[in-house]
């Protein structure tokens, strides 16, 4: 893991498409700044040395080339092969250096593909009951596995998240486990239990700026980069990384907040 030396804030790279959403970029940078980190946007046209980073956010955007996981491309799906190659290399370097990694939407899918997993090219072909939903507002209900790192960070077993995707994890990659699903069964969260921090979420926590629990994902990423997360927490025995007023809720409060 990178050591934060000579900087007051750790440096986090955010991968994006060349013509990616500036709103998403600003939202990610704001979330990371509030969490105590500086950030740099990384694209195929504006690369950045991964070995100078302390953590990595693999951001949202266009679909991943289906050829990377052995499927046929769909003619109507927009892909960005140069970004695919950039992120595969970035994840290679992050793995070699032990960097904490957060994958957001497409980024969660890319983590899975990088680990040898595959994707559903269109979730509605597989999950007929999945709602056709596309919104930045938290409208989709998901359930989180209680023995997961994601649960310890969010401190909640059920919550509502936003939805801006039509693909999802299919075959799970090496060393990963599914830790969150929506009611129809679509994978909403994955993580690598043996890594200090490698989590992929199918939603966009950067847009949920007023939700302290969701912002906790960025806080934990930064804390891991700085080496300030207790080792027993990394091992999975400590409570969520939340303020004392946000301790893990009871079953009744989970139901009320979900």
Residue, then its C-alpha position, 0 to 999 in steps of 0.5 A: x500500500x502506498x505511503x502518504x509522504x510529503x502530502x497533507x492529503x492522499x492522492x486518489x485517481x479517478x478513471x473516466x471517459x475522455x468525454x465523460x460527465x463533468x458532473x460525475x467528475x465534480x461529484x467524485x472530487x467533492x466526495x473525496x475532498x470531504x473525505x480528506x483526499x486530493x484527486x486527479x481525473x485519469x482518462x486515455x487522453x490524460x493518463x497519470x502514473x498509477x504508482x504515484x497514487x494512494x488509492x484508485x476510484x474506477x468510475x462510471x461511464x460507457x459499457x465494457x467491451x464484451x470481448x474482454x469477458x468472452x461475449x459478443x458485442x451488441x451493435x447498439x451499445x457504446x463502448x470505449x476500448x481505450x478506457x477499457x485498456x487504461x483501467x485494466x492496466x490501472x487495476x494491474x498496477x493497483x493489485x501489484x502495489x496493494x492500493x485500495x480500490x473503489x469501483x462505481x457502477x461501470x467500475x464495479x463491473x470492471x473490477x469483476x472483469x479484471x478478476x476474470x468474471x463476466x457480465x450480463x450484457x443486458x440485465x432485463x434479458x436475465x432478470x425479467x422482474x428487475x424494474x426499468x429504472x434510470x435515476x440519480x435519486x435513491x429509488x432502488x432497494x437493495x439488501x447487503x450481506x451482514x458479514x461483509x465489509x460493505x455492511x460494516x462501512x454502511x452500517x445498514x442491511x437495507x437501503x435505497x440507491x440510485x440506478x444508472x445501469x443496464x449491465x451487471x455482474x454475472x460470473x463472479x471474478x477470482x477472489x471476489x464475492x457478491x455482498x449486495x443484491x436488489x430484490x430481483x437478484x441483480x448484483x449490486x455490490x462485490x468485494x474482495x474479502x482478502x484485500x484491505x479495500x476492494x469494493x465495487x458498488x453498482x450505484x453512484x454514491x458520489x451523487x448521494x451527497x447528503x447521505x453520510x452512510x454512502x459518503x462513508x465509502x469514500x471516507x473508508x477508502x481514504x482512511x485505508x490509503x492513509x493507513x488509519x483503519x485498525x487492523x482488526x477492522x480490516x479483518x472484519x471484527x470492528x464496527x462500521x466506519x461511521x460517526x458515533x451517532x451513526x452506529x449500526x441501526x436496530x432491525x426497526x430503524x433499518x426498516x424505517x430508513x430503507 
